Every structure is written in structure tokens, then in C-alpha cells.
Amino acid sequence: MVTEFADILVKPGMEQDFIAGAQKSKPLFLASKGCHGMSVQRLVEEPTRFVLLVQWESVAAHEAFRATEAFTQWRANVSACFEKPPQVWHGEVVI
């Protein structure tokens, strides 16, 4: 199991639009093959910055998701809110 981390900087004033788009997109993630959970956290100290956390069976499962209509819909729901493209990386639990 791996976790996708996406550091998302949102345009000022579009925070609620981003949250609504992410909420609308949650079922798209959860219905995707290899997805075991999805959440979004907002930084307290920087309210225009969010972190998307998605638990995937593998990096390959995440890569496969990126080639689906569900990914296209996720981006349609939120990308207008992006200040810049998200930075994405994967992590695995070691302790």
C-alpha cells in the first residue's frame, strides 16, 4: 500500500470551490480500482494550501487511475482552483 500526497496551492478566494470540487470527486477515487481511501487536509497556517491523500494498492494503481475518465472528471472539478500544478509524490509506511 502506498499513499499519494498532492500538495495543492489554491487561488485565494477559491478555497470553498476547491473543497466542493474535491468532495464531489471523492466517489470517483473510491470507485477506482486499487483505491483504499481519499481525504483532503487544509493547512491551518496557510489556508490556501491543501494536501490530497489517497491510499493506493500500488503506484501502478495510481498511474492507471490517471488514464481514466474519473481522473479527467476530478481535474475538471478542481483544476480551475489551482494556483499552480500540484506537486505529487508517493510514500509508504516504514514504522
N, C-alpha and C positions, 0 to 999 in steps of 0.2 A: 504494500500500500504506500502511495506517495501523496503528498499534499502539494497542490498547485497554490502558489502565492502570487497574487497580482496586485502590485502597488498602483493604485489608480488615483490620479490627481484630477479633480473635477473643477470645471469653471466656476468661479464664485457666483453665487446666486442660483446654481443649478443642482445643489445638493439634494433637494427633495425630488427633483425629476430623476436624478440618478437612482435614488433609493427606490422610487416607484418602478423604474425600469428593471432594476435588479430583482425586486420582489416578483414582478411579472415573469421574469426569466427563470426563477428558481425551479419551477416544474420542468423546464427544458433540460436543465442539468440533471435533475433527479431521475428523469426518464431515459437518460443516456446510458448506453452500455458501459459498464465499468465505473460509474459514478456512485460513490457511497455517502455523499453528503456535500452540502454547499452552504456557506454563510458569508456575510459581508460584515466587516467591522469598520467603524469610523474612528479615526484618531481624535482623542479628546483635545490634544494640544494643537491640532491642525485640522479643523472641521471640513476642509475641502479635500482631505486625503482619506482614502478608503483602502482596505485590503480585502480582496476576494480570496476566500479559502475554499478550495474544492478537494475533496478526498477522492482520489482515483485509484483504481486497481493497479495501474502502472502508468508510466509516462506515455507508453504507446496508446493507452486508452484515452488519455488527454489529447494526444496528437490526432487520433481518429475522430474525436469529437469536433476538432477544429475543421474537419472536412464535411460537416453535416449542416443541414438546414437549421438545426437547433442552434448551432454556433452563429450562423448568419442572423437568426432572429434575435439572439442575445445581443449581438453587436448593434442591430437596428434599434433595440430597446434602450441602449445606453450610450452609444458612441458619440452622439451629439453633445453629451455632457463632458467628454474628455478634454482636459486642458492640453494633454499630450498623450501619445500612445502609452499604454500601461507597460510597466516592467514586470516580466513574468519569470518565475523560477520554480523549481520543484525541490521539496525536502522530504526526508524520511526520518522517522523516529529512530534514535540511536540509544536513548535512555528512557 
